[in-house]
């Protein structure tokens, strides 16, 4: 697949261990002013085969003012933490997670 900013890996047995490692790393990263956990969303596109369920994204990172001043123009970053289930990740791409306006530090 080559180098990509959309893929990480590690020796994690399950999603909880992967999420704990991510949280530990992001907690000391000053590029983000806030991290939201388990944010609810809704489907952007529905399939006739969809089953109604609660939709959540694992993390949303809010860029700091310093990161924005350095040229970050893309807004918040959604993070879906998965052990290995790519089908679940593909499903996440069809979801919408609303963000209310929040302050940055």
C-alpha positions as CSV (number, residue, x, y, z in Angstrom):
1,X,0.0,0.0,0.0
2,X,3.0,2.3,0.4
3,X,3.3,5.1,2.8
4,X,0.1,6.7,3.9
5,X,-1.2,9.0,6.7
6,X,-4.3,6.9,6.7
7,X,-2.8,3.7,8.1
8,X,-1.1,2.8,11.3
9,X,-0.1,-0.5,12.8
10,X,1.2,-2.1,15.9
11,X,1.1,-5.2,18.0
12,X,-2.4,-4.7,19.4
13,X,-4.5,-7.7,20.3
14,X,-7.8,-5.8,20.1
15,X,-9.3,-2.4,19.5
16,X,-9.2,-1.4,23.2
17,X,-5.4,-1.8,23.4
18,X,-5.0,0.1,20.1
19,X,-7.3,2.9,21.4
20,X,-5.3,3.1,24.7
21,X,-2.1,3.4,22.8
22,X,-3.6,6.1,20.5
23,X,-4.9,8.0,23.5
24,X,-1.5,7.9,25.2
25,X,0.2,9.2,22.1
26,X,-2.3,12.0,21.4
27,X,-2.4,13.2,25.0
28,X,1.1,14.5,24.7
29,X,0.7,15.9,21.1
30,X,0.3,19.7,21.3
31,X,-1.0,19.9,17.7
32,X,-4.5,19.2,18.9
33,X,-6.4,21.4,21.3
34,X,-9.1,18.9,22.1
35,X,-10.0,15.2,21.5
36,X,-13.6,14.0,21.5
37,X,-14.2,10.3,22.3
38,X,-17.0,8.1,20.9
39,X,-18.9,10.9,19.0
40,X,-22.4,10.0,17.7
41,X,-23.2,10.4,14.0
42,X,-25.8,9.5,11.3
43,X,-25.7,7.8,7.9
44,X,-25.0,10.0,4.9
45,X,-25.9,7.3,2.5
46,X,-28.4,4.5,3.2
47,X,-28.4,1.1,1.6
48,X,-31.5,-1.1,1.5
49,X,-29.4,-3.6,3.5
50,X,-28.6,-1.3,6.3
51,X,-29.5,-2.2,9.8
52,X,-30.5,0.6,12.1
53,X,-27.8,1.1,14.8
54,X,-26.1,3.7,16.8
55,X,-23.2,5.2,14.8
56,X,-20.1,6.5,16.5
57,X,-16.6,7.5,15.4
58,X,-13.8,6.6,17.9
59,X,-12.0,10.0,18.1
60,X,-12.3,13.5,16.6
61,X,-9.2,15.6,16.9
62,X,-9.5,19.4,17.0
63,X,-6.5,21.2,15.5
64,X,-4.9,23.8,17.8
65,X,-4.6,27.4,16.8
66,X,-0.8,26.8,16.3
67,X,-1.5,24.0,13.9
68,X,-3.9,26.2,12.0
69,X,-1.5,29.1,11.9
70,X,1.1,26.7,10.5
71,X,-1.2,26.1,7.6
72,X,-3.6,23.3,8.5
73,X,-6.7,24.1,6.5
74,X,-8.6,20.8,6.7
75,X,-10.5,21.2,10.0
76,X,-11.1,18.4,12.5
77,X,-9.7,14.9,12.0
78,X,-11.9,11.8,12.4
79,X,-10.1,8.7,13.7
80,X,-11.6,5.3,13.5
81,X,-9.6,2.7,15.5
82,X,-9.9,-0.8,14.1
83,X,-8.1,-4.0,15.0
84,X,-8.5,-5.5,11.5
85,X,-12.1,-5.3,10.3
86,X,-11.9,-3.3,7.0
87,X,-15.6,-3.9,6.3
88,X,-16.4,-1.9,9.4
89,X,-14.0,0.8,8.4
90,X,-15.6,1.1,4.9
91,X,-19.0,1.4,6.6
92,X,-17.7,4.3,8.7
93,X,-16.9,6.3,5.5
94,X,-20.6,6.6,4.8
95,X,-21.4,8.2,8.1
96,X,-21.6,11.9,9.2
97,X,-20.4,13.1,12.5
98,X,-21.8,16.6,13.3
99,X,-19.5,19.0,15.1
100,X,-20.7,22.0,17.0
101,X,-18.3,25.0,17.0
102,X,-15.7,24.5,19.7
103,X,-12.9,26.7,20.9
104,X,-9.2,25.9,20.2
105,X,-6.2,26.6,22.4
